[in-house]
Each structure stands twice: as C-alpha cells, then as structure tokens.
C-alpha cells in the first residue's frame, strides 16, 4: 500500500513538472502573438498563464512534501522491522 502511495505522489510531481513546462510555452506563445499582432490584447492570456504557474508551483510543493512524508514513513517502517533501538531510530530519522 505504501508503494502505491509513493508511486502516486511521484506521478503527481511529474505531472506538475510537465504542466509547468506547458504553461511556460503558452506564455511564450502569448508574447510572440503580442509582438506579431499589435492591436491584440494578450494580457488576459498572460494573466491566466501566471495564475496557472502559481497553482502548479503550489501543487509541485505539495507533491514534494507528500513524497518526503512517504519516504520518512517507509524509513520508520524499515527501522521498526529491523528491531533497532528507539535511541538509534531517532538518530537515523
């Protein structure tokens, strides 16, 4: 079960990374469009791209925290199964 949760969190982080790349590309396309067509207002496109970038950044941070928690849980489980003394567990975690 822990393995599935770890894979899901890793997939979430990967998706956030890909989405951030796509949003950056979208922002560059909006800049290019504004340069080509002077009377087109691309401010709304750029605002949406900025908001999406912020949201994806938060999503990526949350995914990272989730992965850290899962790794810590897995380490604790391994140490518990290895019958390591509590004082040594505190040092290793």
C-alpha positions as CSV (number, residue, x, y, z in Angstrom):
1,X,0.0,0.0,0.0
2,X,2.9,2.4,0.8
3,X,4.4,1.6,-2.6
4,X,1.2,2.6,-4.4
5,X,1.0,5.9,-2.4
6,X,4.7,6.6,-3.2
7,X,4.1,6.0,-7.0
8,X,1.0,8.2,-7.0
9,X,2.9,11.0,-5.3
10,X,5.8,10.6,-7.8
11,X,3.4,10.7,-10.7
12,X,1.7,13.8,-9.3
13,X,5.1,15.5,-9.1
14,X,5.9,14.5,-12.7
15,X,2.5,15.9,-13.9
16,X,3.2,19.2,-12.1
17,X,6.6,19.4,-13.8
18,X,5.1,18.7,-17.3
19,X,2.3,21.2,-16.7
20,X,4.7,23.9,-15.7
21,X,6.7,23.4,-18.9
22,X,3.5,23.7,-21.0
23,X,2.4,26.8,-19.2
24,X,5.8,28.4,-19.8
25,X,5.4,27.5,-23.5
26,X,1.9,29.0,-23.5
27,X,3.3,32.2,-22.0
28,X,5.9,32.4,-24.7
29,X,3.3,31.9,-27.4
30,X,1.2,34.8,-26.0
31,X,4.3,37.0,-26.0
32,X,5.0,36.0,-29.6
33,X,1.4,36.7,-30.6
34,X,1.5,40.1,-29.0
35,X,4.6,41.0,-31.0
36,X,3.1,39.9,-34.3
37,X,-0.4,41.5,-33.8
38,X,0.0,44.9,-32.2
39,X,-3.7,45.5,-31.5
40,X,-4.4,42.1,-29.9
41,X,-4.7,42.2,-26.1
42,X,-2.9,39.2,-24.7
43,X,-2.9,40.5,-21.2
44,X,-5.6,38.0,-20.2
45,X,-3.7,35.1,-21.6
46,X,-0.6,36.2,-19.7
47,X,-2.6,36.6,-16.5
48,X,-4.1,33.1,-16.9
49,X,-0.6,31.7,-17.6
50,X,0.7,33.4,-14.5
51,X,-2.1,32.1,-12.3
52,X,-1.6,28.6,-13.7
53,X,2.2,28.8,-13.0
54,X,1.5,29.8,-9.4
55,X,-1.0,27.0,-8.9
56,X,1.3,24.4,-10.5
57,X,4.1,25.6,-8.2
58,X,1.9,25.0,-5.1
59,X,0.9,21.6,-6.5
60,X,4.5,20.7,-7.0
61,X,5.4,21.7,-3.5
62,X,2.6,19.7,-2.1
63,X,3.6,16.7,-4.1
64,X,7.2,17.1,-2.8
65,X,6.0,17.3,0.8
66,X,3.9,14.2,0.2
67,X,6.9,12.3,-1.2
68,X,9.0,13.4,1.8
69,X,6.4,12.1,4.2
70,X,6.1,8.8,2.4
71,X,9.9,8.3,2.4
72,X,10.0,9.1,6.2
73,X,7.2,6.6,6.8
74,X,9.0,3.9,4.8
75,X,12.2,4.5,6.7
76,X,10.4,4.3,10.0
77,X,8.7,1.1,8.9
78,X,12.1,-0.4,7.9
79,X,13.7,0.6,11.2
80,X,10.8,-0.8,13.2
81,X,11.0,-4.1,11.4
82,X,14.8,-4.2,11.8
83,X,14.3,-4.1,15.6
84,X,16.6,-1.1,16.0
85,X,16.5,0.6,19.5
86,X,14.5,3.8,19.9
87,X,17.6,5.9,20.5
88,X,19.1,4.8,17.2
89,X,15.9,5.3,15.3
90,X,15.8,8.9,16.4
91,X,19.3,9.4,15.0
92,X,18.6,7.7,11.7
93,X,15.3,9.6,11.1
